[in-house]
Amino acid sequence: MAVPVTSTQFSQLLDSRFAKIYNDRYSQLPDMLGEFFDMMDGDTLPTKDTARFGEVGAFGDIQPFTGAVSYDDVAQSYTATFTHVEYTSGFQIERKLFDDDLFGVMDAKPKGLATAAQRTRQKHGATIFNNAFSVDNTWVASTEGLSLCNDAHTTNASGVSTTVGFDNNITSSLSAVSLAAARIQMRTFRGDRGERIDVMPDTLIIPPDLYQTAFEIVESLGVPDSANNNRNVHQGKYRVIEWNYLLDSNNWFIADSTMMKDMVKWVDRVPIEFGMVEDFDSLIGKWRLYGRWSLGTNGWRFILGAQVS
């Protein structure tokens, strides 16, 4: 037998029963990625090994007509290059166990792979928030070169002050007061030319540890933790998304959900696939899954993050 062994030297024993077990299990597991990401098919993009996203800057104010049209120009904003990473896992079982299994061990193996695959993808998706305060180049290289939530974002447009409206990082614990301040800060975000833009925060993203606090802030009729009879301005204004894969028990985020879907991308270059073979000589059955994807953001203005010490 030639070394290394090639796929042509294996007897294909694709067992549809196992594929069905795997796919049924995979589709039933909770998937939160669609809440945050624009899920994209890598086959539809012009390049295959990478995906590139960018923006073109905005126009300035229109000018009075003085006998001739005043022509404006725009700046090329920062770009984000996504590099797809391969992921795989598998298991092996001897032929005799395959034939004699009486206790459902074999049926449980595809379920275990499905659980591992789904869990891995959720953990990868949560890195958008877990790594929001540091530069994460696992999948994406951005020409701005800053963390997603940063107090000193920049612009490619010339002559623009970034003193106001380029900060989306705070340090306040979650409360009704800090949420109101965060909303005001987001509403004053500026575009690449320093002009106000229409950001509308409508989503509060929290770890399980902040569930009670978030619920009281968003659902209370009156101002939380106050004896006054004032109305709660936050009541019903935010959709609360609790995600078990957010690792820091104190950090929280608010987002404009529409902008988030525009700026947060997940590219499935190869969606998860499942395959099986049996080695001809050793009679060892091999099951494996494979996928290839990338994820990240191509802008920061959809979010404000609280890095709470």
C-alpha positions in Angstrom: 0.0 0.0 0.0 1.3 3.4 -0.9 2.2 5.9 1.8 0.5 8.3 2.5 -2.8 6.5 2.1 -5.2 8.2 -0.4 -8.9 8.4 -0.5 -8.9 5.9 -3.4 -7.6 3.2 -1.2 -10.6 3.3 1.1 -13.9 1.5 0.7 -16.6 4.1 0.9 -19.2 3.0 3.5 -21.3 6.2 3.8 -24.0 5.3 6.3 -27.0 7.6 5.8 -28.3 6.6 9.3 -25.3 8.4 10.9 -25.6 11.4 8.6 -29.2 11.7 9.6 -28.5 11.4 13.3 -25.8 14.1 13.0 -27.9 16.5 11.0 -31.0 16.1 13.1 -29.0 16.8 16.2 -27.2 19.7 14.7 -30.4 21.4 13.6 -31.9 21.1 17.0 -29.1 22.8 19.0 -29.6 26.5 19.9 -27.9 28.7 17.5 -27.5 32.4 18.4 -25.3 33.4 15.5 -28.2 34.7 13.4 -29.1 37.2 16.2 -25.8 39.1 15.5 -24.3 38.1 12.2 -25.1 38.6 8.6 -24.6 34.9 7.6 -23.0 34.8 4.2 -22.4 32.0 1.7 -18.7 32.0 0.8 -19.5 30.6 -2.7 -21.3 33.9 -3.6 -18.2 36.1 -3.0 -15.8 37.1 -5.7 -12.7 35.6 -3.9 -12.6 32.1 -2.4 -9.8 32.0 0.2 -10.6 35.5 1.7 -13.5 37.9 1.8 -12.9 41.7 1.8 -15.3 44.3 3.1 -15.0 48.1 3.2 -16.9 51.3 3.1 -16.7 54.5 1.1 -17.0 57.7 3.2 -19.9 60.1 3.2 -20.4 63.4 1.4 -20.2 66.7 3.2 -22.9 69.3 3.4 -24.3 70.6 0.1 -23.2 74.2 -0.8 -25.1 77.3 -2.0 -25.2 77.6 -5.8 -23.0 80.4 -7.0 -23.2 79.8 -10.7 -21.5 76.4 -10.8 -22.0 73.1 -9.2 -19.7 72.4 -6.2 -18.3 68.9 -6.6 -17.5 66.9 -3.6 -15.3 63.9 -3.1 -15.3 61.0 -0.7 -12.6 59.1 1.2 -12.0 55.4 1.2 -12.8 54.1 4.7 -11.0 51.3 6.4 -11.2 47.8 5.0 -11.5 44.4 6.7 -10.0 41.3 5.1 -11.5 38.0 6.3 -9.4 34.9 6.0 -11.3 31.6 6.2 -10.0 29.0 8.7 -10.5 25.2 8.4 -12.0 23.3 11.3 -12.3 19.5 11.6 -12.9 16.8 14.1 -13.7 13.0 14.0 -13.6 9.7 15.7 -12.7 6.1 14.9 -14.4 2.8 15.9 -13.4 -0.8 15.2 -15.6 -2.9 12.9 -16.5 -5.4 15.7 -17.9 -2.7 17.9 -19.8 -1.3 14.9 -21.4 -4.7 14.4 -22.0 -5.7 18.0 -23.1 -2.4 19.6 -26.2 -3.1 21.7 -26.3 0.1 23.9 -26.6 3.0 21.5 -22.9 4.0 21.8 -22.6 4.4 18.0 -25.8 6.5 17.8 -24.4 8.9 20.4 -21.1 9.5 18.6 -22.6 11.6 15.7 -24.7 13.5 18.3 -21.5 14.3 20.2 -19.8 15.7 17.1 -22.8 17.8 16.3 -22.8 19.2 19.8 -19.1 20.0 19.6 -19.5 21.7 16.2 -22.3 23.9 17.3 -20.6 24.8 20.6 -17.4 25.7 18.7 -19.3 28.0 16.3 -21.1 29.7 19.2 -17.8 30.3 21.0 -16.3 31.7 17.8 -19.3 34.0 17.4 -19.0 35.3 20.9 -15.4 36.4 20.4 -16.9 39.5 18.7 -17.9 40.6 22.3 -15.4 38.7 24.4 -12.5 40.2 22.5 -14.2 43.6 21.8 -11.6 45.5 23.9 -8.5 44.0 22.3 -7.3 43.5 18.7 -8.3 40.0 17.5 -6.8 38.9 14.2 -8.0 35.3 14.3 -10.0 35.8 11.1 -9.9 39.5 10.3 -7.2 42.1 9.5 -8.6 45.6 9.6 -6.7 48.6 8.2 -7.8 50.7 11.2 -5.9 48.3 13.5 -7.9 49.1 16.6 -10.2 47.0 18.9 -13.9 47.0 18.1 -14.7 49.0 21.3 -12.1 51.7 21.6 -12.0 55.3 23.0 -9.9 56.6 20.1 -11.3 55.5 16.8 -9.9 57.2 13.7 -10.9 58.3 10.2 -9.3 58.3 6.8 -10.9 61.6 5.9 -8.5 64.5 6.1 -8.9 67.4 8.5 -11.5 65.8 10.7 -11.4 66.1 14.5 -12.0 62.8 16.3 -12.3 64.4 19.8 -16.1 63.8 19.8 -18.1 60.9 18.4 -15.3 58.4 17.9 -15.4 56.7 21.3 -17.5 53.6 21.8 -15.8 52.3 25.0 -17.0 53.0 28.6 -16.3 51.4 32.0 -19.6 51.8 33.9 -21.4 48.9 35.5 -24.8 48.2 34.1 -27.5 50.4 35.6 -30.4 52.6 34.4 -28.2 55.7 34.7 -25.2 54.1 32.8 -27.5 52.8 30.1 -29.0 56.3 29.6 -25.5 57.7 29.3 -24.4 55.0 26.9 -27.4 55.7 24.7 -26.6 59.4 24.6 -23.0 58.6 23.7 -24.1 56.3 20.8 -26.5 59.0 19.5 -23.5 61.4 19.2 -21.4 59.0 17.1 -19.9 60.7 14.1 -19.3 59.5 10.6 -15.9 59.5 8.8 -16.2 63.3 8.1 -17.2 64.1 11.6 -20.9 64.6 10.9 -23.6 63.2 13.1 -25.1 59.9 12.0 -28.4 58.3 12.8 -27.4 55.5 15.3 -30.4 54.1 17.2 -29.4 51.7 20.0 -32.2 49.1 20.5 -30.5 46.0 21.7 -28.9 45.2 25.1 -26.4 42.3 25.0 -25.5 40.7 28.4 -24.0 37.6 30.0 -26.3 35.5 32.2 -24.9 37.2 35.4 -26.6 40.5 34.4 -30.0 39.1 33.5 -31.8 40.4 36.6 -30.3 43.8 36.4 -31.1 44.1 32.7 -34.7 42.8 33.2 -35.3 45.4 35.9 -34.0 48.2 33.8 -35.9 47.4 30.7 -39.2 46.1 32.2 -39.8 48.2 35.3 -42.6 50.8 35.1 -40.8 53.2 37.4 -37.2 54.1 37.7 -35.3 51.1 39.1 -33.9 51.4 42.6 -35.7 54.6 43.3 -38.5 55.6 45.7 -39.7 58.3 43.3 -42.7 57.7 41.1 -40.9 58.7 37.9 -41.6 56.8 34.7 -38.8 54.5 33.5 -37.6 55.8 30.2 -36.0 52.5 29.3 -39.2 50.4 29.6 -39.7 48.4 26.5 -37.0 50.4 24.6 -34.5 47.6 24.3 -34.5 44.0 23.3 -32.4 42.1 25.8 -30.2 39.3 24.4 -28.6 37.0 27.1 -25.8 34.9 25.7 -24.3 32.1 27.7 -21.0 32.3 25.8 -20.2 35.9 27.0 -17.4 35.2 29.4 -17.0 38.3 31.5 -19.7 38.6 34.1 -19.7 42.4 34.2 -19.2 43.6 30.6 -22.2 44.6 28.6 -23.0 46.1 25.2 -25.7 48.1 23.5 -26.2 48.0 19.7 -28.1 49.2 16.8 -29.5 45.9 15.5 -29.9 47.1 11.9 -26.4 48.4 11.7 -25.1 45.3 13.5 -26.4 43.1 10.7 -24.7 45.3 8.1 -21.3 45.4 9.9 -21.0 42.0 11.6 -20.3 39.2 9.0 -20.0 35.4 9.2 -18.8 33.8 6.0 -19.3 30.1 5.6 -16.8 29.2 2.9 -17.6 25.5 3.5 -20.6 24.8 5.7 -20.2 21.9 8.1 -20.2 18.6 6.3 -20.2 15.1 7.6 -18.5 12.0 6.1 -17.6 8.4 6.9 -15.2 5.7 5.5 -13.9 2.3 6.5 -10.2 1.6 6.2 -9.9 -1.5 3.9 -7.1 -3.3 5.8 -7.6 -2.3 9.5 -11.4 -2.4 9.4 -11.5 0.8 11.4 -14.5 3.0 10.7 -13.7 6.7 10.6 -16.2 9.5 10.9 -15.3 13.2 10.5 -16.8 16.6 10.1 -15.2 19.6 8.3 -16.0 23.2 7.9 -14.3 26.4 6.9 -15.4 29.9 7.9 -14.4 33.4 9.0 -16.1 36.1 11.0 -15.7 39.6 12.1 -16.8 43.2 11.7 -16.2 45.8 9.0 -17.1 48.8 11.2 -17.6 49.9 14.8 -20.5 52.3 14.9 -23.2 49.7 15.5 -22.0 49.1 19.1 -20.9 50.6 22.4 -19.2 48.3 24.9 -18.8 48.6 28.7 -15.5 47.1 29.9 -16.2 47.0 33.6 -13.3 46.4 36.0 
